[in-house]
Amino acid sequence: SALAQLVAQRAAAVAAGARFSLGLSGGSLVRILSQELPAAATGPAAPARWLVAFCDERLVPPEHPESTFGAYKVSGAEGRPRAPTAPGRP
């Protein structure tokens, strides 16, 4: 998608040694990015230097149906890269 390509282009444009910061919300964005971003985020856009924040995270455990973090983590169960694990969480 155009969104996945834009994110990958911006990540690749970050200077060497710097971090690319990305804020993720939930809803339909989970499906779009979980399916399309892994293929776009390769080479200089690889997520190793990314700082990912969950912008609309609710105060619920990751297993809760309304957890944005949990939604991204679950989307990785189908063979796509998983969301990073929250500190203190498996």
N, CA, C and O atoms as a GROMACS GRO file, in nm:
protein
  360
    1SER      N    1   0.084  -0.118   0.000
    1SER     CA    2   0.000   0.000   0.000
    1SER      C    3   0.088   0.124   0.000
    1SER      O    4   0.207   0.118   0.030
    2ALA      N    5   0.028   0.234  -0.033
    2ALA     CA    6   0.101   0.361  -0.034
    2ALA      C    7   0.150   0.396   0.107
    2ALA      O    8   0.258   0.453   0.122
    3LEU      N    9   0.072   0.363   0.208
    3LEU     CA   10   0.113   0.393   0.346
    3LEU      C   11   0.237   0.312   0.385
    3LEU      O   12   0.331   0.368   0.442
    4ALA      N   13   0.238   0.184   0.356
    4ALA     CA   14   0.354   0.100   0.389
    4ALA      C   15   0.478   0.150   0.315
    4ALA      O   16   0.586   0.153   0.373
    5GLN      N   17   0.463   0.187   0.189
    5GLN     CA   18   0.575   0.239   0.112
    5GLN      C   19   0.627   0.370   0.170
    5GLN      O   20   0.748   0.393   0.176
    6LEU      N   21   0.536   0.458   0.212
    6LEU     CA   22   0.575   0.585   0.271
    6LEU      C   23   0.653   0.564   0.401
    6LEU      O   24   0.756   0.628   0.422
    7VAL      N   25   0.606   0.475   0.486
    7VAL     CA   26   0.676   0.446   0.612
    7VAL      C   27   0.815   0.392   0.582
    7VAL      O   28   0.912   0.435   0.643
    8ALA      N   29   0.826   0.298   0.488
    8ALA     CA   30   0.956   0.241   0.453
    8ALA      C   31   1.049   0.346   0.395
    8ALA      O   32   1.168   0.347   0.426
    9GLN      N   33   0.997   0.434   0.311
    9GLN     CA   34   1.081   0.541   0.254
    9GLN      C   35   1.133   0.633   0.362
    9GLN      O   36   1.251   0.670   0.362
   10ARG      N   37   1.047   0.671   0.455
   10ARG     CA   38   1.089   0.760   0.564
   10ARG      C   39   1.192   0.691   0.653
   10ARG      O   40   1.288   0.754   0.697
   11ALA      N   41   1.171   0.562   0.681
   11ALA     CA   42   1.267   0.488   0.763
   11ALA      C   43   1.402   0.480   0.695
   11ALA      O   44   1.505   0.495   0.761
   12ALA      N   45   1.403   0.457   0.565
   12ALA     CA   46   1.528   0.447   0.490
   12ALA      C   47   1.601   0.581   0.484
   12ALA      O   48   1.723   0.584   0.473
   13ALA      N   49   1.527   0.691   0.492
   13ALA     CA   50   1.586   0.824   0.480
   13ALA      C   51   1.653   0.872   0.609
   13ALA      O   52   1.725   0.972   0.608
   14VAL      N   53   1.630   0.802   0.720
   14VAL     CA   54   1.691   0.843   0.847
   14VAL      C   55   1.842   0.821   0.837
   14VAL      O   56   1.888   0.719   0.786
   15ALA      N   57   1.917   0.916   0.886
   15ALA     CA   58   2.063   0.910   0.879
   15ALA      C   59   2.117   0.786   0.950
   15ALA      O   60   2.058   0.740   1.048
   16ALA      N   61   2.227   0.734   0.900
   16ALA     CA   62   2.290   0.617   0.961
   16ALA      C   63   2.320   0.645   1.108
   16ALA      O   64   2.367   0.752   1.144
   17GLY      N   65   2.291   0.548   1.191
   17GLY     CA   66   2.314   0.562   1.334
   17GLY      C   67   2.199   0.626   1.409
   17GLY      O   68   2.198   0.624   1.532
   18ALA      N   69   2.102   0.682   1.339
   18ALA     CA   70   1.988   0.745   1.404
   18ALA      C   71   1.873   0.646   1.413
   18ALA      O   72   1.875   0.540   1.351
   19ARG      N   73   1.772   0.682   1.490
   19ARG     CA   74   1.653   0.600   1.502
   19ARG      C   75   1.539   0.659   1.422
   19ARG      O   76   1.527   0.780   1.407
   20PHE      N   77   1.456   0.570   1.370
   20PHE     CA   78   1.332   0.609   1.304
   20PHE      C   79   1.220   0.583   1.404
   20PHE      O   80   1.204   0.471   1.452
   21SER      N   81   1.143   0.686   1.437
   21SER     CA   82   1.033   0.672   1.533
   21SER      C   83   0.901   0.660   1.459
   21SER      O   84   0.874   0.734   1.364
   22LEU      N   85   0.820   0.564   1.503
   22LEU     CA   86   0.691   0.538   1.439
   22LEU      C   87   0.585   0.519   1.546
   22LEU      O   88   0.599   0.434   1.634
   23GLY      N   89   0.480   0.599   1.539
   23GLY     CA   90   0.367   0.585   1.631
   23GLY      C   91   0.257   0.506   1.562
   23GLY      O   92   0.213   0.541   1.452
   24LEU      N   93   0.212   0.400   1.626
   24LEU     CA   94   0.109   0.314   1.569
   24LEU      C   95  -0.021   0.326   1.646
   24LEU      O   96  -0.022   0.323   1.769
   25SER      N   97  -0.129   0.340   1.573
   25SER     CA   98  -0.261   0.334   1.636
   25SER      C   99  -0.324   0.200   1.600
   25SER      O  100  -0.265   0.121   1.526
   26GLY      N  101  -0.441   0.176   1.651
   26GLY     CA  102  -0.507   0.048   1.628
   26GLY      C  103  -0.604   0.054   1.513
   26GLY      O  104  -0.580   0.120   1.412
   27GLY      N  105  -0.714  -0.015   1.529
   27GLY     CA  106  -0.818  -0.017   1.426
   27GLY      C  107  -0.773  -0.087   1.300
   27GLY      O  108  -0.701  -0.186   1.306
   28SER      N  109  -0.815  -0.035   1.185
   28SER     CA  110  -0.784  -0.098   1.057
   28SER      C  111  -0.635  -0.087   1.022
   28SER      O  112  -0.586  -0.160   0.936
   29LEU      N  113  -0.564   0.002   1.088
   29LEU     CA  114  -0.420   0.017   1.060
   29LEU      C  115  -0.343  -0.110   1.095
   29LEU      O  116  -0.243  -0.141   1.030
   30VAL      N  117  -0.388  -0.184   1.196
   30VAL     CA  118  -0.321  -0.308   1.235
   30VAL      C  119  -0.315  -0.403   1.115
   30VAL      O  120  -0.208  -0.456   1.083
   31ARG      N  121  -0.428  -0.425   1.052
   31ARG     CA  122  -0.433  -0.517   0.938
   31ARG      C  123  -0.347  -0.467   0.822
   31ARG      O  124  -0.270  -0.543   0.764
   32ILE      N  125  -0.360  -0.340   0.790
   32ILE     CA  126  -0.286  -0.284   0.677
   32ILE      C  127  -0.136  -0.298   0.697
   32ILE      O  128  -0.065  -0.350   0.611
   33LEU      N  129  -0.087  -0.251   0.810
   33LEU     CA  130   0.058  -0.254   0.832
   33LEU      C  131   0.111  -0.394   0.859
   33LEU      O  132   0.222  -0.426   0.818
   34SER      N  133   0.035  -0.477   0.926
   34SER     CA  134   0.080  -0.614   0.953
   34SER      C  135   0.097  -0.693   0.824
   34SER      O  136   0.186  -0.778   0.814
   35GLN      N  137   0.014  -0.666   0.727
   35GLN     CA  138   0.021  -0.739   0.601
   35GLN      C  139   0.121  -0.679   0.503
   35GLN      O  140   0.186  -0.753   0.429
   36GLU      N  141   0.135  -0.548   0.502
   36GLU     CA  142   0.210  -0.484   0.394
   36GLU      C  143   0.344  -0.424   0.434
   36GLU      O  144   0.434  -0.412   0.350
   37LEU      N  145   0.360  -0.385   0.559
   37LEU     CA  146   0.484  -0.320   0.598
   37LEU      C  147   0.604  -0.414   0.601
   37LEU      O  148   0.713  -0.373   0.560
   38PRO      N  149   0.592  -0.540   0.648
   38PRO     CA  150   0.711  -0.625   0.651
   38PRO      C  151   0.780  -0.639   0.516
   38PRO      O  152   0.903  -0.642   0.511
   39ALA      N  153   0.704  -0.648   0.408
   39ALA     CA  154   0.765  -0.661   0.276
   39ALA      C  155   0.832  -0.531   0.232
   39ALA      O  156   0.930  -0.534   0.158
   40ALA      N  157   0.779  -0.419   0.276
   40ALA     CA  158   0.834  -0.288   0.236
   40ALA      C  159   0.954  -0.249   0.321
   40ALA      O  160   1.040  -0.174   0.275
   41ALA      N  161   0.961  -0.297   0.443
   41ALA     CA  162   1.066  -0.256   0.538
   41ALA      C  163   1.187  -0.348   0.529
   41ALA      O  164   1.209  -0.431   0.617
   42THR      N  165   1.263  -0.333   0.423
   42THR     CA  166   1.382  -0.414   0.402
   42THR      C  167   1.500  -0.323   0.372
   42THR      O  168   1.483  -0.203   0.350
   43GLY      N  169   1.619  -0.380   0.370
   43GLY     CA  170   1.738  -0.302   0.339
   43GLY      C  171   1.756  -0.187   0.436
   43GLY      O  172   1.751  -0.208   0.557
   44PRO      N  173   1.775  -0.064   0.385
   44PRO     CA  174   1.797   0.049   0.474
   44PRO      C  175   1.673   0.085   0.557
   44PRO      O  176   1.683   0.163   0.652
   45ALA      N  177   1.558   0.030   0.523
   45ALA     CA  178   1.436   0.056   0.599
   45ALA      C  179   1.408  -0.052   0.702
   45ALA      O  180   1.303  -0.050   0.766
   46ALA      N  181   1.498  -0.148   0.719
   46ALA     CA  182   1.477  -0.258   0.814
   46ALA      C  183   1.451  -0.205   0.954
   46ALA      O  184   1.513  -0.106   0.994
   47PRO      N  185   1.362  -0.267   1.029
   47PRO     CA  186   1.317  -0.215   1.158
   47PRO      C  187   1.418  -0.220   1.273
   47PRO      O  188   1.383  -0.183   1.385
   48ALA      N  189   1.540  -0.263   1.250
   48ALA     CA  190   1.636  -0.272   1.360
   48ALA      C  191   1.661  -0.139   1.429
   48ALA      O  192   1.693  -0.136   1.548
   49ARG      N  193   1.645  -0.027   1.358
   49ARG     CA  194   1.669   0.105   1.417
   49ARG      C  195   1.539   0.179   1.448
   49ARG      O  196   1.542   0.300   1.472
   50TRP      N  197   1.428   0.110   1.448
   50TRP     CA  198   1.299   0.174   1.471
   50TRP      C  199   1.266   0.182   1.620
   50TRP      O  200   1.297   0.092   1.697
   51LEU      N  201   1.204   0.290   1.657
   51LEU     CA  202   1.145   0.305   1.790
   51LEU      C  203   0.994   0.309   1.766
   51LEU      O  204   0.943   0.404   1.707
   52VAL      N  205   0.924   0.207   1.813
   52VAL     CA  206   0.780   0.195   1.788
   52VAL      C  207   0.704   0.229   1.914
   52VAL      O  208   0.734   0.177   2.022
   53ALA      N  209   0.605   0.318   1.900
   53ALA     CA  210   0.519   0.356   2.013
   53ALA      C  211   0.374   0.327   1.975
   53ALA      O  212   0.334   0.344   1.860
   54PHE      N  213   0.298   0.283   2.072
   54PHE     CA  214   0.157   0.254   2.049
   54PHE      C  215   0.078   0.373   2.101
   54PHE      O  216   0.062   0.391   2.222
   55CYS      N  217   0.030   0.454   2.008
   55CYS     CA  218  -0.027   0.586   2.039
   55CYS      C  219  -0.159   0.585   2.114
   55CYS      O  220  -0.182   0.674   2.196
   56ASP      N  221  -0.243   0.490   2.090
   56ASP     CA  222  -0.373   0.492   2.157
   56ASP      C  223  -0.388   0.373   2.251
   56ASP      O  224  -0.499   0.323   2.272
   57GLU      N  225  -0.277   0.330   2.307
   57GLU     CA  226  -0.281   0.214   2.396
   57GLU      C  227  -0.368   0.243   2.518
   57GLU      O  228  -0.356   0.347   2.582
   58ARG      N  229  -0.454   0.151   2.547
   58ARG     CA  230  -0.541   0.161   2.663
   58ARG      C  231  -0.474   0.092   2.781
   58ARG      O  232  -0.381   0.014   2.762
   59LEU      N  233  -0.518   0.120   2.899
   59LEU     CA  234  -0.459   0.059   3.018
   59LEU      C  235  -0.524  -0.078   3.038
   59LEU      O  236  -0.601  -0.100   3.132
   60VAL      N  237  -0.490  -0.168   2.948
   60VAL     CA  238  -0.539  -0.305   2.953
   60VAL      C  239  -0.421  -0.397   2.923
   60VAL      O  240  -0.325  -0.355   2.858
   61PRO      N  241  -0.426  -0.522   2.969
   61PRO     CA  242  -0.317  -0.615   2.938
   61PRO      C  243  -0.312  -0.645   2.787
   61PRO      O  244  -0.414  -0.629   2.719
   62PRO      N  245  -0.198  -0.688   2.735
   62PRO     CA  246  -0.185  -0.715   2.591
   62PRO      C  247  -0.285  -0.819   2.540
   62PRO      O  248  -0.319  -0.819   2.421
   63GLU      N  249  -0.332  -0.906   2.627
   63GLU     CA  250  -0.426  -1.011   2.585
   63GLU      C  251  -0.568  -0.958   2.569
   63GLU      O  252  -0.654  -1.026   2.512
   64HIS      N  253  -0.594  -0.838   2.618
   64HIS     CA  254  -0.728  -0.780   2.614
   64HIS      C  255  -0.765  -0.744   2.470
   64HIS      O  256  -0.679  -0.697   2.395
   65PRO      N  257  -0.891  -0.766   2.429
   65PRO     CA  258  -0.932  -0.736   2.291
   65PRO      C  259  -0.914  -0.590   2.249
   65PRO      O  260  -0.906  -0.561   2.129
   66GLU      N  261  -0.907  -0.496   2.344
   66GLU     CA  262  -0.892  -0.355   2.308
   66GLU      C  263  -0.747  -0.307   2.313
   66GLU      O  264  -0.721  -0.187   2.300
   67SER      N  265  -0.652  -0.398   2.332
   67SER     CA  266  -0.512  -0.360   2.339
   67SER      C  267  -0.453  -0.344   2.199
   67SER      O  268  -0.454  -0.438   2.119
   68THR      N  269  -0.402  -0.225   2.170
   68THR     CA  270  -0.336  -0.202   2.041
   68THR      C  271  -0.209  -0.285   2.031
   68THR      O  272  -0.185  -0.349   1.928
   69PHE      N  273  -0.128  -0.285   2.136
   69PHE     CA  274  -0.007  -0.366   2.137
   69PHE      C  275  -0.042  -0.513   2.112
   69PHE      O  276   0.023  -0.580   2.032
   70GLY      N  277  -0.144  -0.562   2.181
   70GLY     CA  278  -0.186  -0.701   2.164
   70GLY      C  279  -0.232  -0.731   2.023
   70GLY      O  280  -0.205  -0.839   1.971
   71ALA      N  281  -0.300  -0.636   1.960
   71ALA     CA  282  -0.347  -0.657   1.823
   71ALA      C  283  -0.230  -0.674   1.727
   71ALA      O  284  -0.234  -0.760   1.639
   72TYR      N  285  -0.126  -0.593   1.743
   72TYR     CA  286  -0.008  -0.607   1.656
   72TYR      C  287   0.066  -0.736   1.688
   72TYR      O  288   0.114  -0.804   1.597
   73LYS      N  289   0.075  -0.770   1.814
   73LYS     CA  290   0.145  -0.892   1.853
   73LYS      C  291   0.074  -1.014   1.796
   73LYS      O  292   0.138  -1.104   1.743
   74VAL      N  293  -0.057  -1.018   1.807
   74VAL     CA  294  -0.135  -1.130   1.754
   74VAL      C  295  -0.122  -1.137   1.603
   74VAL      O  296  -0.117  -1.247   1.547
   75SER      N  297  -0.115  -1.025   1.535
   75SER     CA  298  -0.105  -1.027   1.389
   75SER      C  299   0.022  -1.096   1.343
   75SER      O  300   0.028  -1.146   1.231
   76GLY      N  301   0.125  -1.099   1.428
   76GLY     CA  302   0.250  -1.167   1.394
   76GLY      C  303   0.240  -1.318   1.402
   76GLY      O  304   0.329  -1.388   1.354
   77ALA      N  305   0.134  -1.369   1.462
   77ALA     CA  306   0.118  -1.513   1.477
   77ALA      C  307   0.097  -1.584   1.345
   77ALA      O  308   0.104  -1.706   1.339
   78GLU      N  309   0.072  -1.510   1.240
   78GLU     CA  310   0.048  -1.570   1.109
   78GLU      C  311   0.173  -1.568   1.022
   78GLU      O  312   0.163  -1.576   0.900
   79GLY      N  313   0.290  -1.558   1.083
   79GLY     CA  314   0.414  -1.564   1.008
   79GLY      C  315   0.475  -1.430   0.975
   79GLY      O  316   0.585  -1.426   0.919
   80ARG      N  317   0.408  -1.322   1.007
   80ARG     CA  318   0.465  -1.189   0.983
   80ARG      C  319   0.546  -1.148   1.106
   80ARG      O  320   0.523  -1.202   1.214
   81PRO      N  321   0.638  -1.056   1.090
   81PRO     CA  322   0.715  -1.012   1.206
   81PRO      C  323   0.624  -0.964   1.319
   81PRO      O  324   0.523  -0.898   1.295
   82ARG      N  325   0.660  -0.999   1.439
   82ARG     CA  326   0.581  -0.964   1.555
   82ARG      C  327   0.619  -0.826   1.606
   82ARG      O  328   0.728  -0.776   1.579
   83ALA      N  329   0.529  -0.767   1.679
   83ALA     CA  330   0.557  -0.639   1.744
   83ALA      C  331   0.662  -0.664   1.852
   83ALA      O  332   0.668  -0.774   1.906
   84PRO      N  333   0.743  -0.565   1.884
   84PRO     CA  334   0.840  -0.583   1.992
   84PRO      C  335   0.768  -0.609   2.122
   84PRO      O  336   0.656  -0.563   2.143
   85THR      N  337   0.832  -0.684   2.210
   85THR     CA  338   0.772  -0.717   2.338
   85THR      C  339   0.785  -0.600   2.433
   85THR      O  340   0.892  -0.539   2.442
   86ALA      N  341   0.680  -0.569   2.504
   86ALA     CA  342   0.683  -0.462   2.604
   86ALA      C  343   0.774  -0.502   2.718
   86ALA      O  344   0.781  -0.621   2.752
   87PRO      N  345   0.845  -0.408   2.779
   87PRO     CA  346   0.932  -0.441   2.892
   87PRO      C  347   0.853  -0.516   2.999
   87PRO      O  348   0.743  -0.475   3.038
   88GLY      N  349   0.910  -0.625   3.046
   88GLY     CA  350   0.848  -0.704   3.151
   88GLY      C  351   0.737  -0.795   3.101
   88GLY      O  352   0.669  -0.860   3.181
   89ARG      N  353   0.719  -0.802   2.971
   89ARG     CA  354   0.614  -0.890   2.914
   89ARG      C  355   0.680  -0.993   2.823
   89ARG      O  356   0.782  -0.964   2.761
   90PRO      N  357   0.622  -1.114   2.815
   90PRO     CA  358   0.678  -1.217   2.725
   90PRO      C  359   0.659  -1.183   2.579
   90PRO      O  360   0.700  -1.259   2.491
   0.00000   0.00000   0.00000
